[in-house]
Amino acid sequence: MHELSLADGMLKTVLEAAQKEKAKKIKSIKLEMGEILLVNTEQLTFCFDIISKGTIAEGAKLDIKFLKPRVHCNKCGKEFNISSEND
């Protein structure tokens, strides 16, 4: 379950940023990640809720947006999204 390590890294990052900004409470976290990571959002949210207890991020809402993978053709220089394994 890599969701736990993702949640842990995310929590450390947002707490460091909040400390620099002298924030007292984190209400929401916007997160963009590639679809190719195969992250289960329910597990990620569950893990985050557990490990954020007792911190200023406790109760924060995770706003997760998945991005399509992009590829770059070295031959022609074009970049494009991949939408399925048949593309």
N, C-alpha and C positions, 0 to 999 in steps of 0.2 A: 504494500500500500504506500505508494509514493506521495499520496495526498498529505500524509502527516508531515513529511519533510518539506513539502511545498508550503503548508500552512505555517510551519515553524519559521522558515526563511522569510515568508511574507510578514509574519508578526514582528520578527526582529527588525526588518526593514522599516515598517511603518512606525514602530516605537522609537527607532533612532530618528526618523524624520520628525516625529511629533515632539521629541525632546529638543531638537534643534529649533523648532518653531515655538517652543514653550506652550504646546497645546495641552489642554486639560482633559479633553475627551475626544475620542475618535468615533464618529457616528456612522461613517460608511467608508468603504474602500472600493475604488474602481480598479478592476484588474483585467488586463488584456493578455490572452495567451493563445498560442497556436493550437488548432484542433488536433494536430499530430501528437500532442502530449497525451491524449486520451485520458484526460482528467475527469473523474466523477465529481460533479459539482456538489452533490449531496454529501459525499464523504469529505470533500474539502471543507465545506461549511461546518460539518459536524466536528471535524478535527480542530478547525479554527475556533469554534465556540468553546471547546474544552480547554485548549491551551491559552486562550486569551482571558480566561476567568481571573479576576483579581488585578487586571491591568486596565489602562485607560481605553483599551480597545474592546473591552468586554461589551457584548451586545451590538457591536458594529455590524452593519449589513454589508455583505459582500455583493458587489455589482460586477458580475463576471461576463465578459464579452469574449467570444472565441473568434480568432482570426484564421482565415484560410491560409494554407501554406503557399508561399511564393517561391517560384523557381526562376533561375536566370540561365539563359542559354549563352554559353561562352562563345559559340560560333557566330550567332547573329546579334547577340547583345540584348535581345528582348527579355522582358520579365512578364510573368503571368501567374495567375492563381491556379491551383490544382483543386478541382471540385470533387473528383472521385478517382479511384485507382485506374479507371479506364481512360482518363484524360491524357 
